[in-house]
Amino acid sequence: MQTGKMRPEIETVVQNMERAIVGKREVIVLVLTALLAEGHVLMEDVPGVGKTKLAASLAASCRGTFSRIQMTPDVMPSDITGFHMLQGLDGKREFKRGAAFCNILLADEINRASAKSQSALLEIMEENQISIDGITYQLEKPFMVIATQNPVETYGTYHLPEAQMDRFMFKLSIGYPGRENELDILRRQYQLRADELQAVIGCEQINDLIREVKQVTCAPCLEEYIVDIVEATRSLPGVRLGVSPRGSIALYRSAQAYAYLQGRDYILPDDIKYLAPFCLGHRLLLLPGNTRSGDSVIEQVLEQVPVPVK
């Protein structure tokens, strides 16, 4: 859903990414929405649809640092966070930075890493900092984690705990391309790789946009609408655990960012309704035997909760 004209600086980034990612404008816009809302994204989809390429194209479009870590079972928490190493005979400690010291971190196949390594991302994603041996290191801004996982493979994978799922602002799926888009992909496969894109926006400019996003207004009735949606998830049959207050904040902030991308300084009810499934569906814990998806439960809630008309 796009109701307005995209801001020129954002449109430039979108068009640049579309040179490498064909026919997936909606997903690109949602990833940029999360970036400007200071959130993180979980990409869950089948192999080969462009999850990793999308993250790489975003990093290439920004004048920032990019790290990719393949989350295999042997990955240690120190590979992500870094560690202190003793140097020389005097025992002086030197800090070796991990993969998280960047602007955009791609955690590829996150559900293949052990629970211990997955938990190393919790503080990073919530506080944008890393604490090692009593010393806290602040990460650069902007900072964003884009994690990917394959939903159809279970061998050698570990379930992401609810506490970590709750820290992703969006859970997105790219999906298969349409016929014409897939023909375009075939014809363009040798022309341009994601890492060959030219940067079109800098980190300082992104940080300026993030500050402006925080000035987007939300009417009191829309704040109540967000809370009503979240509260409704906590009393539905078949739902063991509803959306937490962190989910309310994520929906509010993502609606601010999405409205800003559309050239507005105020949130509309349609912004909230559009973003709610991406923002809230993965935060639900359903009872055993419930065959519905979290997204479909959120769609049901949106049908039941009255939309403000003021």
Backbone hydrogen bonds in HBPLUS format (Angstrom, degrees):
<---DONOR---> <-ACCEPTOR-->    atom                        ^
c    i                          cat <-CA-CA->   ^        H-A-AA   ^      H-
h    n   atom  resd res      DA  || num        DHA   H-A  angle D-A-AA Bond
n    s   type  num  typ     dist DA aas  dist angle  dist       angle   num
A0007-ARG N   A0261-LEU O   3.16 MM 254  5.78 150.8  2.25 147.1 152.8     1
A0010-ILE N   A0007-ARG O   3.01 MM   3  5.35 121.8  2.37 107.7 122.6     2
A0011-GLU N   A0007-ARG O   2.80 MM   4  6.00 162.5  1.83 162.5 168.7     3
A0012-THR N   A0008-PRO O   2.98 MM   4  6.17 149.0  2.08 146.2 153.6     4
A0013-VAL N   A0009-GLU O   3.40 MM   4  6.65 151.9  2.49 133.1 139.0     5
A0014-VAL N   A0010-ILE O   2.92 MM   4  6.23 164.6  1.94 157.9 162.1     6
A0015-GLN N   A0011-GLU O   2.93 MM   4  6.06 168.2  1.94 151.2 154.1     7
A0016-ASN N   A0012-THR O   3.01 MM   4  6.13 150.1  2.10 140.3 148.9     8
A0017-MET N   A0013-VAL O   2.95 MM   4  6.21 159.6  1.99 153.2 158.0     9
A0018-GLU N   A0014-VAL O   2.92 MM   4  6.14 146.1  2.03 146.4 156.6    10
A0019-ARG N   A0016-ASN O   3.22 MM   3  5.48 153.2  2.29 102.1 110.1    11
A0020-ALA N   A0017-MET O   2.98 MM   3  5.62 152.0  2.06 114.7 122.2    12
A0021-ILE N   A0017-MET O   2.86 MM   4  6.00 157.3  1.91 149.7 157.1    13
A0028-ILE N   A0024-LYS O   3.13 MM   4  6.40 160.6  2.17 151.8 157.7    14
A0029-VAL N   A0025-ARG O   2.91 MM   4  6.16 162.9  1.94 158.1 161.8    15
A0030-LEU N   A0026-GLU O   3.04 MM   4  6.28 153.8  2.11 145.8 153.0    16
A0031-VAL N   A0027-VAL O   2.96 MM   4  6.22 153.7  2.03 150.4 157.1    17
A0032-LEU N   A0028-ILE O   3.02 MM   4  6.30 158.0  2.06 150.0 156.0    18
A0033-THR N   A0029-VAL O   2.85 MM   4  6.07 142.9  1.98 141.0 152.2    19
A0034-ALA N   A0030-LEU O   3.01 MM   4  6.32 156.0  2.07 146.5 151.2    20
A0035-LEU N   A0031-VAL O   2.99 MM   4  6.29 152.8  2.07 144.0 151.9    21
A0036-LEU N   A0032-LEU O   3.02 MM   4  6.26 162.9  2.05 150.8 153.4    22
A0037-ALA N   A0033-THR O   3.00 MM   4  6.15 129.7  2.26 139.3 153.4    23
A0037-ALA N   A0034-ALA O   3.20 MM   3  4.96 131.3  2.45  90.4 103.8    24
A0039-GLY N   A0034-ALA O   2.76 MM   5  4.81 172.6  1.77 152.8 151.1    25
A0038-GLU N   A0035-LEU O   3.15 MM   3  5.13 159.0  2.20 104.2 108.3    26
A0169-MET N   A0040-HIS O   2.80 MM 129  5.30 127.6  2.08 128.8 143.3    27
A0170-PHE N   A0040-HIS O   3.31 MM 130  6.77 159.2  2.35 154.3 160.4    28
A0041-VAL N   A0145-VAL O   3.02 MM 104  6.45 157.6  2.07 161.3 167.7    29
A0147-ALA N   A0041-VAL O   2.91 MM 106  6.34 160.1  1.95 163.2 166.8    30
A0042-LEU N   A0170-PHE O   2.94 MM 128  6.27 163.7  1.96 153.4 158.6    31
A0172-LEU N   A0042-LEU O   2.85 MM 130  6.25 155.6  1.91 158.2 166.5    32
A0043-MET N   A0147-ALA O   2.67 MM 104  6.01 171.8  1.68 165.8 167.4    33
A0149-GLN N   A0043-MET O   2.96 MM 106  6.41 144.5  2.09 157.4 157.2    34
A0044-GLU N   A0172-LEU O   2.97 MM 128  6.27 155.0  2.03 172.9 178.9    35
A0045-ASP N   A0149-GLN O   3.23 MM 104  6.74 150.3  2.32 165.2 170.0    36
A0054-LEU N   A0050-GLY O   2.94 MM   4  5.95 150.1  2.03 143.2 149.5    37
A0055-ALA N   A0051-LYS O   3.35 MM   4  6.69 161.0  2.39 147.4 151.1    38
A0056-ALA N   A0052-THR O   3.00 MM   4  6.25 162.0  2.03 152.2 157.5    39
A0057-SER N   A0053-LYS O   2.85 MM   4  6.00 151.0  1.93 146.1 153.9    40
A0058-LEU N   A0054-LEU O   3.02 MM   4  6.28 150.5  2.11 147.0 154.4    41
A0059-ALA N   A0055-ALA O   3.05 MM   4  6.32 163.3  2.08 149.4 153.8    42
A0060-ALA N   A0056-ALA O   2.91 MM   4  6.09 156.5  1.97 145.4 152.1    43
A0061-SER N   A0057-SER O   3.01 MM   4  6.07 139.8  2.18 136.0 145.9    44
A0062-CYS N   A0059-ALA O   3.21 MM   3  5.32 147.3  2.32 100.2 109.6    45
A0200-VAL N   A0061-SER O   2.80 MM 139  5.46 157.5  1.85 135.5 136.2    46
A0201-ILE N   A0061-SER O   3.27 MM 140  6.57 139.7  2.44 157.0 166.1    47
A0063-ARG N   A0201-ILE O   2.81 MM 138  6.20 147.2  1.92 149.4 158.7    48
A0103-ASN N   A0065-THR O   3.00 MM  38  5.17 150.0  2.09 117.6 127.2    49
A0104-ILE N   A0065-THR O   3.14 MM  39  6.58 153.6  2.21 153.3 161.4    50
A0067-SER N   A0104-ILE O   3.07 MM  37  6.48 161.7  2.10 157.6 161.8    51
A0106-LEU N   A0067-SER O   2.82 MM  39  6.19 169.6  1.83 161.5 164.8    52
A0069-ILE N   A0106-LEU O   2.95 MM  37  6.32 164.7  1.97 172.4 173.4    53
A0108-ASP N   A0069-ILE O   3.06 MM  39  6.19 142.9  2.20 147.5 157.3    54
A0072-THR N   A0070-GLN O   2.84 MM   2  5.78 132.6  2.06 111.7  96.7    55
A0071-MET N   A0108-ASP O   2.95 MM  37  5.78 163.7  1.98 156.0 161.4    56
A0075-VAL N   A0072-THR O   3.03 MM   3  5.55 169.4  2.04 123.3 125.7    57
A0079-ASP N   A0076-MET O   2.91 MM   3  5.30 143.4  2.04 110.6 121.4    58
A0080-ILE N   A0077-PRO O   3.00 MM   3  5.36 139.9  2.16 106.4 117.4    59
A0081-THR N   A0077-PRO O   2.94 MM   4  6.22 167.7  1.95 157.0 160.4    60
A0082-GLY N   A0078-SER O   2.77 MM   4  4.62 140.0  1.93 115.3 128.5    61
A0099-ALA N   A0079-ASP O   3.08 MM  20  6.44 166.8  2.10 144.1 144.9    62
A0100-ALA N   A0080-ILE O   2.99 MM  20  5.51 165.4  2.01 152.2 152.2    63
A0083-PHE N   A0096-LYS O   2.98 MM  13  5.40 147.1  2.09 141.1 151.2    64
A0096-LYS N   A0083-PHE O   2.79 MM  13  5.40 177.7  1.79 170.3 169.6    65
A0085-MET N   A0094-GLU O   2.73 MM   9  5.15 162.7  1.76 146.2 152.1    66
A0094-GLU N   A0085-MET O   2.71 MM   9  5.15 159.1  1.76 145.7 152.9    67
A0087-GLN N   A0092-LYS O   2.66 MM   5  5.23 155.5  1.71 151.8 160.6    68
A0091-GLY N   A0088-GLY O   3.44 MM   3  5.76 163.0  2.47 104.1 108.9    69
A0101-PHE N   A0098-GLY O   3.36 MM   3  6.15 172.6  2.37 121.2 123.4    70
A0102-CYS N   A0100-ALA O   2.87 MM   2  5.61 125.3  2.18 111.7  95.2    71
A0144-MET N   A0103-ASN O   2.86 MM  41  6.30 138.0  2.04 146.0 159.4    72
A0105-LEU N   A0144-MET O   2.85 MM  39  6.21 166.2  1.87 164.6 169.3    73
A0146-ILE N   A0105-LEU O   2.86 MM  41  6.17 167.0  1.87 162.5 165.8    74
A0107-ALA N   A0146-ILE O   3.00 MM  39  6.24 148.9  2.10 133.8 143.7    75
A0148-THR N   A0107-ALA O   3.10 MM  41  6.48 156.0  2.16 149.3 149.5    76
A0112-ARG N   A0109-GLU O   3.01 MM   3  5.76 162.5  2.04 124.7 127.2    77
A0110-ILE N   A0148-THR O   2.81 MM  38  6.03 144.9  1.93 166.8 176.6    78
A0113-ALA N   A0110-ILE O   3.26 MM   3  5.77 161.3  2.30 112.9 118.1    79
A0158-TYR N   A0111-ASN O   2.46 MM  47  5.03 159.4  1.49 157.4 165.6    80
A0118-GLN N   A0114-SER O   2.92 MM   4  6.23 160.0  1.96 154.8 161.4    81
A0119-SER N   A0115-ALA O   2.93 MM   4  6.05 154.3  1.99 144.7 150.8    82
A0120-ALA N   A0117-SER O   3.14 MM   3  5.20 140.0  2.30  97.3 108.7    83
A0121-LEU N   A0118-GLN O   3.06 MM   3  5.73 158.8  2.10 115.7 122.0    84
A0122-LEU N   A0119-SER O   3.08 MM   3  5.31 156.2  2.14 107.3 114.4    85
A0125-MET N   A0121-LEU O   2.86 MM   4  5.94 161.5  1.89 157.9 160.9    86
A0126-GLU N   A0122-LEU O   3.09 MM   4  6.23 149.4  2.19 147.0 155.5    87
A0127-GLU N   A0123-GLU O   2.82 MM   4  5.56 165.3  1.84 149.6 154.8    88
A0128-ASN N   A0124-ILE O   3.01 MM   4  4.76 135.7  2.21 121.1 129.0    89
A0139-LEU N   A0128-ASN O   3.10 MM  11  5.58 168.8  2.12 145.0 141.7    90
A0130-ILE N   A0137-TYR O   2.84 MM   7  5.13 154.3  1.91 144.4 153.2    91
A0137-TYR N   A0130-ILE O   2.69 MM   7  5.13 165.8  1.71 154.7 159.4    92
A0132-ILE N   A0135-ILE O   2.82 MM   3  5.29 159.6  1.86 156.4 156.2    93
A0135-ILE N   A0132-ILE O   2.92 MM   3  5.29 162.5  1.95 117.1 122.9    94
A0157-THR N   A0154-THR O   3.29 MM   3  5.42 149.3  2.39 131.1 123.6    95
A0164-GLN N   A0161-PRO O   3.01 MM   3  5.46 131.9  2.25 108.1 120.3    96
A0165-MET N   A0161-PRO O   3.04 MM   4  6.39 161.5  2.08 154.7 160.5    97
A0166-ASP N   A0162-GLU O   2.96 MM   4  6.04 151.7  2.04 148.0 154.7    98
A0167-ARG N   A0164-GLN O   2.98 MM   3  5.26 151.3  2.07 106.5 115.5    99
A0168-PHE N   A0165-MET O   3.17 MM   3  5.64 165.6  2.20 112.7 117.2   100
A0171-LYS N   A0278-PHE O   3.06 MM 107  5.53 148.7  2.17 142.6 150.8   101
A0182-GLU N   A0178-GLY O   2.86 MM   4  6.06 152.5  1.93 154.8 163.0   102
A0183-LEU N   A0179-ARG O   3.02 MM   4  6.30 151.1  2.10 147.7 155.4   103
A0184-ASP N   A0180-GLU O   3.00 MM   4  6.26 151.8  2.08 143.1 151.1   104
A0185-ILE N   A0181-ASN O   2.88 MM   4  6.19 147.5  1.99 143.1 152.2   105
A0186-LEU N   A0182-GLU O   3.03 MM   4  6.29 157.3  2.09 145.4 150.5   106
A0187-ARG N   A0183-LEU O   3.09 MM   4  6.37 156.5  2.15 147.6 153.4   107
A0188-ARG N   A0184-ASP O   2.99 MM   4  6.11 135.7  2.19 142.7 154.5   108
A0191-GLN N   A0188-ARG O   3.04 MM   3  5.24 158.3  2.08 112.5 119.5   109
A0196-GLU N   A0193-ARG O   3.01 MM   3  5.31 158.2  2.06 109.9 116.7   110
A0197-LEU N   A0194-ALA O   3.27 MM   3  5.73 169.4  2.28 114.8 116.9   111
A0206-ILE N   A0202-GLY O   3.01 MM   4  6.34 154.3  2.07 148.5 156.0   112
A0207-ASN N   A0203-CYS O   2.87 MM   4  6.15 158.7  1.92 151.6 157.2   113
A0208-ASP N   A0204-GLU O   2.96 MM   4  6.22 146.6  2.07 141.9 151.0   114
A0209-LEU N   A0205-GLN O   2.98 MM   4  6.30 153.7  2.05 146.9 153.7   115
A0210-ILE N   A0206-ILE O   2.89 MM   4  6.22 152.6  1.96 150.4 158.4   116
A0211-ARG N   A0207-ASN O   3.08 MM   4  6.35 153.1  2.16 143.0 149.2   117
A0212-GLU N   A0208-ASP O   3.05 MM   4  6.36 151.1  2.13 144.3 152.5   118
A0213-VAL N   A0209-LEU O   2.84 MM   4  6.13 149.5  1.94 149.6 158.4   119
A0214-LYS N   A0210-ILE O   3.35 MM   4  6.64 147.0  2.47 142.5 148.9   120
A0215-GLN N   A0212-GLU O   2.98 MM   3  5.37 156.0  2.04 110.6 118.4   121
A0216-VAL N   A0213-VAL O   3.04 MM   3  5.52 167.3  2.06 117.0 121.0   122
A0217-THR N   A0265-ASP O   3.01 MM  48  6.23 163.8  2.04 137.5 132.2   123
A0267-ILE N   A0217-THR O   3.04 MM  50  6.41 139.8  2.21 160.6 172.5   124
A0222-LEU N   A0219-ALA O   2.87 MM   3  5.26 132.6  2.10 109.8 123.1   125
A0223-GLU N   A0219-ALA O   3.04 MM   4  6.45 146.1  2.16 150.9 161.4   126
A0224-GLU N   A0220-PRO O   2.99 MM   4  6.31 155.7  2.05 148.4 154.5   127
A0225-TYR N   A0221-CYS O   2.98 MM   4  6.16 137.6  2.17 127.5 139.5   128
A0226-ILE N   A0222-LEU O   3.00 MM   4  6.25 154.1  2.07 145.3 149.6   129
A0227-VAL N   A0223-GLU O   3.15 MM   4  6.48 162.7  2.18 147.0 151.3   130
A0228-ASP N   A0224-GLU O   2.81 MM   4  6.01 154.0  1.87 147.5 155.4   131
A0229-ILE N   A0225-TYR O   3.02 MM   4  6.24 156.1  2.08 147.5 153.0   132
A0230-VAL N   A0226-ILE O   3.07 MM   4  6.35 165.9  2.09 152.0 155.4   133
A0231-GLU N   A0227-VAL O   2.81 MM   4  5.96 164.9  1.83 153.7 158.3   134
A0232-ALA N   A0228-ASP O   3.01 MM   4  6.08 149.0  2.11 141.3 149.2   135
A0233-THR N   A0230-VAL O   3.16 MM   3  5.44 137.2  2.35 102.2 113.2   136
A0234-ARG N   A0231-GLU O   3.09 MM   3  5.45 152.4  2.17 108.7 117.0   137
A0239-VAL N   A0236-LEU O   3.32 MM   3  5.69 154.9  2.39 131.0 130.0   138
A0287-LEU N   A0238-GLY O   2.95 MM  49  5.31 171.2  1.96 133.3 136.0   139
A0240-ARG N   A0285-LEU O   2.73 MM  45  5.46 134.5  1.94 143.8 158.9   140
A0241-LEU N   A0285-LEU O   2.97 MM  44  4.84 152.8  2.04 139.3 142.6   141
A0285-LEU N   A0241-LEU O   3.00 MM  44  4.84 163.7  2.03 144.1 146.5   142
A0247-GLY N   A0244-SER O   2.86 MM   3  5.30 134.4  2.07 109.5 121.5   143
A0248-SER N   A0245-PRO O   3.07 MM   3  4.95 117.2  2.49  91.7 107.0   144
A0249-ILE N   A0245-PRO O   3.06 MM   4  6.41 160.9  2.09 153.9 157.4   145
A0250-ALA N   A0246-ARG O   2.95 MM   4  6.17 155.7  2.01 143.4 150.6   146
A0251-LEU N   A0247-GLY O   2.94 MM   4  6.15 158.1  1.98 149.7 154.6   147
A0252-TYR N   A0248-SER O   3.02 MM   4  6.23 160.0  2.06 148.6 154.2   148
A0253-ARG N   A0249-ILE O   2.89 MM   4  6.09 171.1  1.90 156.7 158.8   149
A0254-SER N   A0250-ALA O   2.89 MM   4  5.93 159.2  1.94 146.2 152.6   150
A0255-ALA N   A0251-LEU O   2.98 MM   4  6.00 149.6  2.07 140.1 148.2   151
A0256-GLN N   A0252-TYR O   3.05 MM   4  6.37 149.5  2.14 144.8 153.1   152
A0257-ALA N   A0253-ARG O   3.06 MM   4  6.36 161.1  2.10 148.0 152.2   153
A0258-TYR N   A0254-SER O   2.85 MM   4  6.03 160.4  1.89 149.3 154.9   154
A0259-ALA N   A0255-ALA O   2.97 MM   4  6.01 163.9  1.99 146.3 150.6   155
A0260-TYR N   A0256-GLN O   3.00 MM   4  6.19 155.7  2.06 145.1 152.3   156
A0261-LEU N   A0257-ALA O   2.92 MM   4  6.19 156.6  1.97 149.9 155.8   157
A0262-GLN N   A0258-TYR O   3.13 MM   4  6.38 141.6  2.28 141.2 151.1   158
A0262-GLN N   A0259-ALA O   3.12 MM   3  5.12 125.2  2.43  93.9 108.1   159
A0264-ARG N   A0259-ALA O   2.97 MM   5  5.31 162.2  2.00 149.3 146.0   160
A0263-GLY N   A0260-TYR O   2.92 MM   3  5.13 160.0  1.96 111.2 115.4   161
A0271-ASP N   A0268-LEU O   3.04 MM   3  5.35 133.8  2.27 104.9 116.7   162
A0273-LYS N   A0269-PRO O   3.00 MM   4  6.32 164.7  2.02 156.0 160.3   163
A0274-TYR N   A0270-ASP O   2.92 MM   4  5.93 156.5  1.97 144.3 150.4   164
A0275-LEU N   A0271-ASP O   3.08 MM   4  6.20 159.3  2.12 147.3 152.5   165
A0276-ALA N   A0272-ILE O   2.97 MM   4  5.85 143.7  2.10 149.1 157.5   166
A0279-CYS N   A0275-LEU O   2.93 MM   4  5.98 149.4  2.03 157.3 166.9   167
A0280-LEU N   A0276-ALA O   2.76 MM   4  5.57 154.5  1.82 159.5 162.8   168
A0281-GLY N   A0277-PRO O   3.22 MM   4  5.11 150.2  2.31 120.1 128.5   169
A0283-ARG N   A0280-LEU O   2.98 MM   3  5.39 154.2  2.04 115.7 124.1   170
A0290-ASN N   A0287-LEU O   3.09 MM   3  5.74 158.5  2.14 140.2 142.5   171
A0297-VAL N   A0293-SER O   3.19 MM   4  6.52 149.4  2.29 146.6 155.0   172
A0298-ILE N   A0294-GLY O   3.04 MM   4  6.35 155.1  2.10 148.8 155.2   173
A0299-GLU N   A0295-ASP O   2.95 MM   4  6.26 152.5  2.02 146.4 154.3   174
A0300-GLN N   A0296-SER O   3.05 MM   4  6.29 149.6  2.14 139.8 147.2   175
A0301-VAL N   A0297-VAL O   3.00 MM   4  6.36 153.9  2.07 146.6 153.7   176
A0302-LEU N   A0298-ILE O   2.91 MM   4  6.20 156.8  1.96 152.4 158.3   177
A0303-GLU N   A0299-GLU O   3.16 MM   4  6.42 141.3  2.32 140.6 150.1   178
A0303-GLU N   A0300-GLN O   3.16 MM   3  5.19 126.6  2.46  95.1 108.8   179
A0304-GLN N   A0300-GLN O   3.18 MM   4  6.47 135.2  2.39 140.4 152.3   180
A0304-GLN N   A0301-VAL O   3.01 MM   3  5.11 130.3  2.26  97.9 111.7   181
A0305-VAL N   A0301-VAL O   2.91 MM   4  6.07 157.8  1.95 163.1 167.7   182
